């Protein structure tokens, strides 16, 4: 091999090594970015435990135009409001509402089978 061939071979080997190193760094960066996104997803999940919680509820009935604010208990399961309990012993459950996801601020929105809306903010 002459000097020119050795130089070309050296440049080729060096290019391959640099390319492999860049690929490895990109893989590490992608893995770190994936962990960061997963952590952000974790941060967006609610932190409300299963069970009964006090909640401020903004109620609105579009049929009558009536709105009111209440403090009521709600039942939570798997970071979803599954039931609203009224002070008179009545409640709205799966027969009248669909479970609503609770966001990281403790808020959820529900519309019942009569079109009434309940904006829920868990207080405890």
SULBEL-V644145 format. One record per residue. N is the residue number from 1. OMEGA is omega in radians with two decimals (* if undefined). BURIAL is b if it has 9 or more other C-alpha atoms within 8 Angstrom, else e. Layout:
n=N omega=OMEGA burial=BURIAL
n=N omega=OMEGA burial=BURIAL
//
This chain:
n=1 omega=3.09 burial=e
n=2 omega=-3.08 burial=e
n=3 omega=-3.13 burial=e
n=4 omega=3.13 burial=e
n=5 omega=3.12 burial=e
n=6 omega=3.14 burial=b
n=7 omega=3.14 burial=e
n=8 omega=3.11 burial=e
n=9 omega=3.10 burial=e
n=10 omega=3.13 burial=e
n=11 omega=3.13 burial=e
n=12 omega=3.13 burial=e
n=13 omega=3.12 burial=e
n=14 omega=3.11 burial=e
n=15 omega=3.13 burial=e
n=16 omega=3.12 burial=e
n=17 omega=3.13 burial=e
n=18 omega=3.13 burial=e
n=19 omega=3.12 burial=e
n=20 omega=3.13 burial=e
n=21 omega=3.12 burial=e
n=22 omega=3.12 burial=e
n=23 omega=3.12 burial=e
n=24 omega=3.11 burial=e
n=25 omega=3.11 burial=e
n=26 omega=3.11 burial=e
n=27 omega=3.11 burial=e
n=28 omega=3.13 burial=e
n=29 omega=3.12 burial=e
n=30 omega=3.12 burial=e
n=31 omega=3.11 burial=e
n=32 omega=3.13 burial=e
n=33 omega=3.11 burial=e
n=34 omega=3.10 burial=e
n=35 omega=-3.14 burial=e
n=36 omega=3.12 burial=e
n=37 omega=3.12 burial=e
n=38 omega=3.13 burial=e
n=39 omega=3.09 burial=e
n=40 omega=3.10 burial=e
n=41 omega=3.11 burial=e
n=42 omega=-3.13 burial=e
n=43 omega=-3.09 burial=e
n=44 omega=3.13 burial=e
n=45 omega=3.12 burial=b
n=46 omega=3.13 burial=b
n=47 omega=-3.10 burial=e
n=48 omega=3.12 burial=e
n=49 omega=3.04 burial=e
n=50 omega=3.09 burial=b
n=51 omega=-3.10 burial=e
n=52 omega=-3.13 burial=e
n=53 omega=3.03 burial=b
n=54 omega=-3.10 burial=b
n=55 omega=2.96 burial=b
n=56 omega=-3.08 burial=b
n=57 omega=3.02 burial=b
n=58 omega=-3.06 burial=b
n=59 omega=3.05 burial=b
n=60 omega=3.07 burial=b
n=61 omega=-3.10 burial=b
n=62 omega=3.13 burial=e
n=63 omega=-3.09 burial=e
n=64 omega=-3.07 burial=e
n=65 omega=-3.10 burial=e
n=66 omega=3.03 burial=e
n=67 omega=-3.13 burial=e
n=68 omega=3.05 burial=e
n=69 omega=-3.13 burial=e
n=70 omega=2.89 burial=e
n=71 omega=-3.08 burial=e
n=72 omega=3.01 burial=b
n=73 omega=3.03 burial=b
n=74 omega=3.09 burial=b
n=75 omega=-3.12 burial=b
n=76 omega=3.05 burial=b
n=77 omega=3.13 burial=b
n=78 omega=3.12 burial=e
n=79 omega=3.05 burial=b
n=80 omega=2.98 burial=b
n=81 omega=-3.11 burial=b
n=82 omega=-3.12 burial=b
n=83 omega=3.02 burial=b
n=84 omega=-3.12 burial=b
n=85 omega=3.11 burial=b
n=86 omega=-3.07 burial=b
n=87 omega=-3.12 burial=e
n=88 omega=3.14 burial=e
n=89 omega=3.10 burial=e
n=90 omega=3.14 burial=e
n=91 omega=2.97 burial=e
n=92 omega=3.13 burial=b
n=93 omega=-3.09 burial=b
n=94 omega=3.07 burial=b
n=95 omega=-3.03 burial=e
n=96 omega=-3.13 burial=e
n=97 omega=2.99 burial=b
n=98 omega=3.09 burial=b
n=99 omega=-3.12 burial=b
n=100 omega=3.12 burial=b
n=101 omega=3.07 burial=b
n=102 omega=-3.14 burial=b
n=103 omega=-3.07 burial=b
n=104 omega=3.09 burial=b
n=105 omega=-3.13 burial=e
n=106 omega=-3.11 burial=b
n=107 omega=3.07 burial=b
n=108 omega=3.10 burial=b
n=109 omega=-3.14 burial=b
n=110 omega=2.95 burial=b
n=111 omega=-3.11 burial=b
n=112 omega=-3.08 burial=b
n=113 omega=3.08 burial=e
n=114 omega=3.10 burial=e
n=115 omega=3.11 burial=e
n=116 omega=-3.12 burial=b
n=117 omega=-3.14 burial=b
n=118 omega=3.04 burial=b
n=119 omega=-2.95 burial=b
n=120 omega=3.00 burial=b
n=121 omega=-3.13 burial=b
n=122 omega=-3.01 burial=b
n=123 omega=-3.10 burial=e
n=124 omega=* burial=e
//
